[in-house]
Amino acid sequence: MPPTPLKIAVLGTGKMGLPMARCLCQAGHEVHAWNRTRARAEPLAGAGARLHDSAARAVADADIAVSLLENGQVVEDVLFSQGVATAMREGSLFIDMASIQPAEARDHAARLGDRGIAHLDAPVSGGTVGAEAGTLAIMVGGKAADFERAAPVFACLGRATHVGPHGAGQLAKLANQMIVGITIGAVAEALLLAAKGGADMAKVREAIGGGFAASRILELHGQRMLARDFAPGGRMTVQLKDMRNALATAADIGFDAPITGLFEQLYADSIAHGLGELDHSGLFVELASRNAMA
């Protein structure tokens, strides 16, 4: 038998939220959508979603609310200032799929728990391509029973892994973003070094792609660098936010993260030099500029 359809509220229908909400509609769930700018949610009406003018109205009577908002401050505002926590019924589940600080996730979980509302922090990796294809990697923190309860939602969106208690999903996402951001820099610097020394950058990428340096970053972002195609998937500004969240978390737990600190500065410099709207692989442009390479 097919799973019983759920009533799911989706809060935030931007580049990630829109295709994810569409996937939930296609799976047969009753989707209620809200976005601060209503026009960005309008395409979901054709997929069968019901649109709402407030986040609180969207979550009323929902079994599960899924948020795909910009940052922890926005999540807190929508939850506790815009009335979502009050409007959600006791026993419902709030799944926060934004990338925020682990301490923020734990705070939200505790405050919702006081109201009888369950919470999972479940940030994702895979970008807009993964959101559209339903192949996201989903890192989930919270109670195991709530993770099982959320399985029908996660099944529509990608592959979910329960990584620990509240906040652990955000820790996993920070680890992911540290590796991505740092590896982008390693690939960019290595390819530029090869080009500066007279090698064919494309051929160098091809050669090292068959060895231990092979990675998705070398494959996908390396090609972006060769093509000088920095149309944003994951923006430079978002990468900087994640690096800063990682450093703030490291400071909270007494962990020294010098490599992340170096790259936080490199991304900050890139944004200061006008590159903030580029894809995070646009760190290549910053490093090329430092070496007087067009």
N, C-alpha and C positions, 0 to 999 in steps of 0.2 A: 504494500500500500504506500502511496506517496505520503510524505510528511504533512501533518496538519498545518495549513497556512497560519502564519502569525501576523499580528498587527504590529508593524514596525515603524517607528518614527525615525526619519533621517534628518539630522540637523547639520546643515552645511552642504551645499550642492555645488562646490567648485570643481576644479579639474579632477579631483579624486572622488568627491562625493557624488557627482552626477552619474558617472558610469557605474559606481557601486550601487546606488539606489536603483538604477535601471536593471542591474542584475537581479536585485531582490524582487523587483516587479516581475521580471521574466520567470522567476522561480515560483510565482503564484502567491507571494505574500501580499498582504494589504499594506501598502506603503503610504505613509503620511510624511510629506516633505516640507521643510522650511529652510529658507536662506535669507540672510539679511537683505540682499538685493533680490527681490522676488523674481525678476526677469531671468535670473540665472537658474531658477528652478522650473521655469515654464516648460522646457522640453520634456520634463517628466510627466506632464499631464497626458501626453500622447501615449506614454507607456503604461498608463493606468493609475499613476500615483495621484493622491489628493493633496493639493497645495494649501498651505496655511499662512496667514499673515503674522503669526507669532509662534515662537518656539513652544510656548506653554500650550497653545491650542493643538500643536502637532503631536505632543506627547500624551495628551489626555486619553486615558484608557488604553494606551499602548502596552503590549506585552514587553517589548524591548525598545529602547531608544538607542540609536547609534549616532554619535557625534563625530563630525569630521571638520573641526574648527581650527582656527589658525594657530593658537598657542594656549598655554595654560591660563593666562589672564582672561582670554575670551571664553574659555570653557567655564571658568569660575563665574564670570559675569552672566553667561547664559543660564547656568545652573541655579545660581543663588540670588541674582538680581533681576533676571528676566522671568523668574517664576517657574522654571522647569522642574526643580526639585519639589516644589509645592504641588505642581499639577500632576506629577507622576503618581500613580496609585501604589499603595503599599504592596510589596511583593513583586513589583516589576524590576526590570534589569536595565541598567545604564551601561552601555559599552562605549568607552572613550577611545576612538581610533586616531586622535590627534597625537602628535609627538610633543610631549611636555616633560617637565622635570619629574623624576620619580617621587620626590617629596610632595609635589602638587597632586599627583595621582593618589598617593596614600591619604592626603588630607581630604580630597573629594570623596574617596571611598568611605572614610570614617564619618563624614558629615551626612552622606547619603544613607549609610548604615543606621544612623540615629533615627532616620525617618522610615526605616524598614524597606529601603530600596537597595538592591544588590548592585555591585559595581565590578567591572573588569576594565583594566587598561590594556588596550590591544592595538598598538601602533603597527603600521605596515611598512613593507618594503616591496618595491616592484614598479613604482611610478605609475603614470597614467596608462602605460601599455598593459601593465599587470592588472590595473583596475578594470580596464575595458575587457580584458580576456578572462577575468576571474581567476587569475593565477598569482595573487599576492602572497607574500610570506607574511604571516600574521603572528606577532609575538605577544602572548597573553599573560597578564598577571592578575591574580585574584584567587578565589576559592575554586577548587576542582569541580564542585557541584555546579557552580555557575558557568564554568567553562563548558561542561557537558550540555547545559541548558542552552548555551549560545551556539551549539554545533550547527543547527540549521542555517543560521546567519552566516557563519564562517564558511560553510560548505559552498555557498553561492559565490564567495569572494576570493577563495584561494585555499592555502594550506596553513592551518593554525597549529601552533605548538604552545602548550601550557608550560611556562618557564619558571613559575614560582608564585609567591604571594603578591598582594597589591604593590605596585611599583616595579615589579620585576619585568613586566612587559616593556616599560619605558627604559629600564637598564639595558635590555636586549637591543632595543632600537638605538640607544646611544652607542652601544658597541658596534652595531651595524654602520651607523653614520660616521663613527671614528674611522673604521676600516675603509669605507667608501671615500671619505674626504681625503684621507692620507694617501690612499692608493692613487687617486686622481693626480695628486701632486707628484707622486713617484713616477707615474707614467709620463706626465707632461715634461718633467725635468729630464728624464732619461731620453725621451725622443728629441727634445731640443738640444741636449748635449750631443747626440749623434749627428743631428743636422748641422750644428755649429762646427763640428769637426770634419764635415764633408761627406758624411754617409747619407744614403737615401733613407729618409725617415720612414717611408712606407715599407721599404724592404727590411729595415731593422725591426719594425713591428711584426712583420711576417715571420722573420727568423726567430725572434725570441718568443713568439706565440706558441712555438712547439716545445718549449722547455719549462722550467719551474716558474718562470715569470708569467706564464699564461694565466689569464683571469678574465672575468667578464668586463672589468674596467678596461683592460688593455684591448679587448675585442671591441666593445661598444664605444666607450669614450675615446679610446685611441683612434678609432675611425672618425669620430667627431672632430678630433684635433687635426687629423690629416685633411679633412674636408673643410675645416674652419666653420663648422656648423654648430653654433652654440645657441640655437633656439631653445628656450627653456623647457626642460622636463622637470628637473629639480633645480630651482633657482639658487644662485650664489647666496642670496640673502637667507634662504632657508638652511643651507649648509652652515652658514655662520651661526645661525640660531642654535642649530644642533651641537656645534662645537662648543658654544658657550654654555649650553645646558650640560654637556659632558663635563666641562671644567668646573661648573658650579656643583655638580654632583660629586666630582672627585674631591673638591674642597670639603664638602659636607662629611665625607666618610674618611678623610685623611689619606687620600691616594694621590701620589705624584704622577702627573700625566704630561711629561715635557714635550712629547711629540705632538700631542693634541694642542698644546699651548702654542707651539711653533706654527701649526697650520691655522689655528684661530687667527693669528696675526696676519698670515698670508691672505686668508679670505677677507679679513677686515681691510687690508690694504687694497685688495682688488675692488672692493665696493667703494672705497674712498676714491679710487681712480676711475669711477664711472662704470664699473662692470657688473653692478648689482643685479641687473635684469637678465644677465646671461645665465645659461645653464651652468651648474657647478663645474663642469668640465672646462668652462671658460677660465679657470685658473691658469690654463695654458697661455692665455693672452697676457696675463700679468707676468708670468715667468719669461715669456718671449720679450716683452717690453723691457724687463730688467736686463736682458742680454742684447738689447738693440737689434732684435730680430723681428722683421715685419710679420 
